[in-house]
Amino acid sequence: MKRNGIRPSKKLSQNFVVNPRLITSILSLTSNEDTIEIGCGIGTLTIFLVNRVRSLACIEYDERMIKIVSNIVRSPRFIPVKGDALTTGVGRPQVVSNLPYHITSDILIMIARDNSISKAVLTLQKEVGERLVAKAGTESYGRLTVIAQLLFNIRITGVYPPSSFIPRPKVESSLVLLERIRDYDKVVEKVEHVTRALFSQRRRNARRVAESRLNISTEVLTRIIPSDKRVFELEPEVFLALAEELANT
Ligand SMILES: C[S@@+](CC[C@H](N)C(=O)[O-])C[C@H]1O[C@@H](n2cnc3c(N)ncnc32)[C@H](O)[C@@H]1O
């Protein structure tokens, strides 16, 4: 960074990985696939990742980083792309990223909706990792949990301190492995609608919220939703059943 006269941008969540244990763990979770790295930064992960996967494209928003990485990573299997990961599109089976934390949720939704992605190896805020694997009925359980757990097998493989990055982020980080078990389709699109409608009142009785917010008959809601459950106590499969009902009518 000094050699290139670069100060990391807070706005772009530029915290660069320097913990060899984290880098080694990320590499051990990746497969030999065509891969996208979201935000390669100064390339501290990229230089190792490129030797591990079949080919590596990197989408990086900051032109300065693209220049640095292009000088460091000299491999015919490496394609640096200047762009916004949220709009560029991935089209590759594996995503690897120490995520830019200001857009974690948006990137997770983008990954969920893109069926060409079968596996993602991501470092993200510890608290977001907890939301991804949360059990129904807990504080961390919410919309993101339901959608993620319907689409992916999810495993948190480790928690890492702020000192794993330069400069240090304010929070601890989790390394998470997502493996797709279901395609995003019309029904899952309806799950997004159902969770948005119900989680707006997460502590209220689920059946009553559903009666007022969803266009589904009381008879069907009575069959699908247990009478005594509040919204945040419903298992992901209940949201899926409601979505199937909406998709089929
Ligand atoms: C947490 S840093 C990780 C950098 C590098 N992969 C590492 O592990 O050291 C996140 C990177 O994502 C980039 N970035 C931020 N927003 C982005 C976006 N919308 N699309 C692509 N890259 C982005 C930042 O410029 C930064 O280089």
The ligand as an SDF file (V2000), in Angstrom:
LIG
                    3D

 27 29  0  0  0  0  0  0  0  0999 V2000
  -12.7130   -6.5750    2.9960 C   0  0  0  0  0  0  0  0  0  0  0  0
  -11.8550   -6.0610    1.5370 S   0  0  0  0  0  0  0  0  0  0  0  0
  -11.1500   -7.6200    1.0870 C   0  0  0  0  0  0  0  0  0  0  0  0
  -10.0100   -7.5020    0.1350 C   0  0  0  0  0  0  0  0  0  0  0  0
   -9.2310   -8.7730   -0.1480 C   0  0  0  0  0  0  0  0  0  0  0  0
  -10.0540   -9.7970   -0.7400 N   0  0  0  0  0  0  0  0  0  0  0  0
   -8.5930   -9.3100    1.1060 C   0  0  0  0  0  0  0  0  0  0  0  0
   -9.0440  -10.3690    1.5530 O   0  0  0  0  0  0  0  0  0  0  0  0
   -7.7060   -8.6950    1.6090 O   0  0  0  0  0  0  0  0  0  0  0  0
  -13.2010   -5.8340    0.3990 C   0  0  0  0  0  0  0  0  0  0  0  0
  -12.8400   -5.4340   -1.0070 C   0  0  0  0  0  0  0  0  0  0  0  0
  -14.0440   -5.3020   -1.7610 O   0  0  0  0  0  0  0  0  0  0  0  0
  -13.9710   -4.1590   -2.5920 C   0  0  0  0  0  0  0  0  0  0  0  0
  -15.3610   -3.7060   -2.8540 N   0  0  0  0  0  0  0  0  0  0  0  0
  -16.1280   -2.8830   -2.1030 C   0  0  0  0  0  0  0  0  0  0  0  0
  -17.3500   -2.7430   -2.6530 N   0  0  0  0  0  0  0  0  0  0  0  0
  -17.3590   -3.4980   -3.7760 C   0  0  0  0  0  0  0  0  0  0  0  0
  -18.3250   -3.7670   -4.7860 C   0  0  0  0  0  0  0  0  0  0  0  0
  -19.5670   -3.2280   -4.7430 N   0  0  0  0  0  0  0  0  0  0  0  0
  -17.9960   -4.5870   -5.8050 N   0  0  0  0  0  0  0  0  0  0  0  0
  -16.7500   -5.1360   -5.8670 C   0  0  0  0  0  0  0  0  0  0  0  0
  -15.7930   -4.9170   -4.9400 N   0  0  0  0  0  0  0  0  0  0  0  0
  -16.0840   -4.1150   -3.9130 C   0  0  0  0  0  0  0  0  0  0  0  0
  -13.1330   -3.1670   -1.8170 C   0  0  0  0  0  0  0  0  0  0  0  0
  -12.5440   -2.2130   -2.6680 O   0  0  0  0  0  0  0  0  0  0  0  0
  -12.1170   -4.1090   -1.1350 C   0  0  0  0  0  0  0  0  0  0  0  0
  -10.9790   -4.2610   -1.9310 O   0  0  0  0  0  0  0  0  0  0  0  0
  1  2  1  0
  2  3  1  0
  2 10  1  0
  3  4  1  0
  4  5  1  0
  5  6  1  0
  5  7  1  0
  7  8  2  0
  7  9  1  0
 10 11  1  0
 11 12  1  0
 11 26  1  0
 12 13  1  0
 13 14  1  0
 13 24  1  0
 14 15  1  0
 14 23  1  0
 15 16  2  0
 16 17  1  0
 17 18  1  0
 17 23  2  0
 18 19  1  0
 18 20  2  0
 20 21  1  0
 21 22  2  0
 22 23  1  0
 24 25  1  0
 24 26  1  0
 26 27  1  0
M  CHG  2   2   1   9  -1
M  END
$$$$
